[in-house]
Amino acid sequence: MRPASAERVNKIEPIVLEFPIQGGDFTHAGEASSNMKKTLSRLGVRPDCIKRAAIAMYEAEINAVIHAHGGKAVVSIYPGRVRIEIIDQGPGIPDVEKAMTAGYSTAPDTAREMGFGAGMGLPNIKRHSDEMKIDTKVGEGTTVTMIVNF
C-alpha cells in the first residue's frame, strides 16, 4: 500500500462560484455579491464576515459595471477565508494611487445620476478586505483581488 502524499492529504479544494458581470447593466448589478452572501450564510460563516465580504465584492462589481465592457466574478471559499476576484475587460486604471483616494471618480454622469460613482468603491474595498490587490493594464482591463478572513 502506497502512503498518501502529504500534499494531497493537506490540499483543500475551495468551493468556487463564478458569475458573469455585464458592463453597463445596472439592473443586475449586485446579483453576484448577493449570491455569494447567500452561499456564505448557508456555510455558517459569521454574519460580520459575510457583511465585509459582500460590501467589498459589491463595490468591485459595481466598478466593473460602471467602467468595464464586461467581466466576471470568481469567488473561492476556503475554510477560514474567501478570495474574490473581479476580472474585467475595461479601460484599466491609469493611476491606481489616485483611484484609491476617497472621492476621486471617473464615473460618467449617467452612473452618477443613478447614485453610483461617488469615488468610494476602491477605498471601501480596502476597508472591508483583509487583503486587496489591483492588477491593471491600461487598454486591457483590471483584476481586483480581495481576501476576507473568517
N, C-alpha and C positions, 0 to 999 in steps of 0.2 A: 504494500500500500504506500503510495507516494504522499508525503506530508503536504498539506495545503500551504501555498506560499503566503507569507505574512502580508504581502502587498494585496493579494486577492481577498484575504480574510478581513483586512482593515479598511478596504476601499468601500465606501458607502456611496451608492448611486443616488443622486438627487432626484427629487420629483421635478420634472421640467414642464413648464407651461409656456406656450408660445401664442402670441396674439398679433394679428396684423394691426397696423396703425395707418389710417388714411389721411394724408395731408389735406388740410382744409375742411375736414369732416367734423364739425363741432357737435353735430347731432349724436355721434357715437363716442366722442372724446370722453375718456374716463372709464369706459367699459372694461378695459384691460386691468386697470388698477382695482376696480370693483370686484372683478372675478378673482384676482389674486387675494384680495382681502377675504372673500368668502372661503377660499381654499385654506388660507392660514387659520381662519377661525375653526373650520372643520377639523384641522390637525391639532387643535388645542393650544395654539400659540397665544401668549398673554396679550390681552387687548391693547396695552400700551405699545407693545412692539408691532402689532398689526397696524395701529394708527400711524406710527412713524414710517413703516414701510409703504403704506398706502399713500401718505402725503408725498413722500419722496417720489414714488412711481408716478403719481398723478401729475406732479409738476413737470417731470421729464416727458411724460406722454403728451401733455398739453403743448410743451415746447415743440415736439415733433409735429403735432397737428398744425400749429401756427407757422412754423418755419420750414418744414420739410415737404417733400413731394411724396412721401410715403416712407414706410419703415416697418419695424416690428419690435415687440417687447418679448424678451426671453427671461423667464423667471425660473431660477433654480433654487429649490428649497432643500436645505440640508438640516440635519439635526443641529439646532442652535443658531442658525442663521439663514438668511435669504439673500441671494445675489440677483439683482435686477439689472438687465441691460436694455437700454433703449437705443436701437440702431436705426439711423435714418439715412436717406439719400438726399439730404438738404444741401444748403449752400455752404455749410461749415461755419465755424465761428472764427472770424479773423483775429479777435483779441479776447482770449479767454479771461484774462485778468480783469479787463473792463466789463465783460459779461457777468462776472461774479460780483460786481458792485450792485448793492441793493438799489433798485430804482432805475437802473440802466436797462433800456429796452430798445429793440429794433423791430418790435411787432408792428404790423401795418394797422392803419386806422380801423379797418374792418374788425380786427380782433379786439382792439381797444374798446370799440363801440359795444361789443358783447361782454365787456368786463374782463377780458384777458389781456395779457401783455403788460402788466404793471412793473415788470422788471424784478420780480421777487422769486422767479422759478428756480434759478440755479442757487441763490442763497438759501432758499427753503430746502432744496435737495441736500445741500451740505449740512444744514442744521439738523435734519431728521435722519441722516445716514451716519453709520459708524465709519464708513469709508466711502469716498467718492472719487471717481477718476473720469476725466474727459479726454477722449481721443478724437481729434477733429482735423480735417483737411479741407481747406477752402476749395469749393467747387466739387467736392466729393461726398461729404457727409460727416456725421458726428455719431460717436457711440458714448453714451453716458452710462457708467457702471456704478451701481450703488450696492453697498452691503449693509444690512441691518442685522445686528446680533440679537438673539433672544435671551 
